[in-house]
């Protein structure tokens, strides 16, 4: 399994931060000086405020912020997360949870866990061992002498956090901002000299239509590349004939940090003019981060004559990346989005392309790609009846001669669970956090691929109105230990389904 130099650097930083906050009784509440904001108006002595779902605060090097939650039932999940909103470039404040007796129960880790775009967020998930008042302590990162920093605080009695916008376009933006909150961080000469300035924003983004899945299915494997020094790009969505305003604003935000350091930022447009019009491409080229600077240094359209050829072209981009592709191609039906959406993040961990087929035939573009990449010796077919036994036999026979494995369940939900288990056991995906998307729509699943790459977490599908038993089964084997994320609004996944996930408990609780 390959690990990027950047990922190793971030893990080392995470361990260094954790070492500065030993789990000891000395961390019990004590008198301190607080920022005089609405959260800590006291500004003199220790004052804990009740949990607020989502608030923004400032913090200086000598400051601390405190909050509390009264827990009435053993096993109740407690989640808290800080996200960078300005000031420190090296990350957010450190965060930890204290038991009612003042001892440390949990210490925040960089999130998305474990190889995000820098320690730009910190989070913990813990479960109450007994009823009582639990305290959250937020303190600044000790090794920075920079001035006051701003951070967003999320805290709740939950183990899964919903990421959603007002529509599919805004939801994709919210996922992008979760991945790259520091994209607009100002240029830092010291970080640049150390080779880290580019770690706080992606090298580009992928633009897909929000009105169809055909050309975007293969992108999940590509944007989530696990190769050396390759960034995880977000997928943004647009209307076919005009660039969605929230998407335009997000492209500008993502590009602003890159342009400040004069590092290229590329927007990749998936599909031909009938999928995303030339007008949209023109609008993207016209975006600016300043009067003198274009947001996108280049705009590249990736489009074939059909969805199969487009997927092959995306695979070629992956193969041309610095780390290339591995020996395994993932094969999914190009006319059904469910299996391909679950397969994309697993294929990314395998450094493999996601190629599309028809149920009973291998399209010429897919076959040509396999023959032109002889390093591919294995194929993982995703789904049962969606890809026929005849296609499996053809892939195993000349001219492909691949070692063929099928990963499939009785339906899309079981297939997503089996793919998740396959990713964990074969490619090092981390099972203790989950990304949950609806199995009855494609848009939120497209957006989830990049976040999955950051977290190395599997993507699991559920019906809208009730939690899939397959997720319950996965949780029973690998209970959630760090925060999980649900992508999409209540029209995609109901509040009742979210509550069912929050009600899951590991053994012993």
FENFENMO-V312045 format. One record per run of one state. SS is the DSSP state (2 for helix, 1 for strand, 0 for the rest). FROM is the first residue (numbers start at 1). LEN is the number of residues. If there is no record, write none. Layout:
# FENFENMO-V312045
[[SS,FROM,LEN] [SS,FROM,LEN]]
This chain:
# FENFENMO-V312045
[[0,1,4] [2,5,15] [0,20,5] [2,25,3] [0,28,21] [1,49,2] [0,51,3] [1,54,6] [0,60,4] [1,64,8] [0,72,5] [1,77,10] [0,87,7] [1,94,5] [0,99,5] [1,104,4] [0,108,1] [1,109,2] [0,111,10] [1,121,7] [0,128,4] [1,132,8] [0,140,9] [1,149,8] [0,157,3] [1,160,4] [0,164,4] [2,168,12] [0,180,9] [2,189,5] [0,194,3] [2,197,4] [0,201,3] [1,204,6] [0,210,4] [2,214,3] [0,217,2] [2,219,5] [0,224,11] [1,235,4] [0,239,6] [2,245,16] [0,261,5] [1,266,5] [0,271,7] [2,278,8] [0,286,2] [1,288,1] [0,289,5] [1,294,1] [0,295,3] [1,298,5] [0,303,4] [2,307,13] [0,320,8] [1,328,6] [0,334,3] [2,337,13] [0,350,4] [1,354,4] [0,358,6] [2,364,9] [0,373,5] [1,378,5] [0,383,6] [2,389,8] [0,397,6] [1,403,5] [0,408,4] [2,412,16] [0,428,2] [1,430,9] [0,439,4] [2,443,13] [0,456,1] [1,457,6] [0,463,6] [2,469,9] [0,478,6] [1,484,4] [0,488,7] [2,495,8] [0,503,7]]
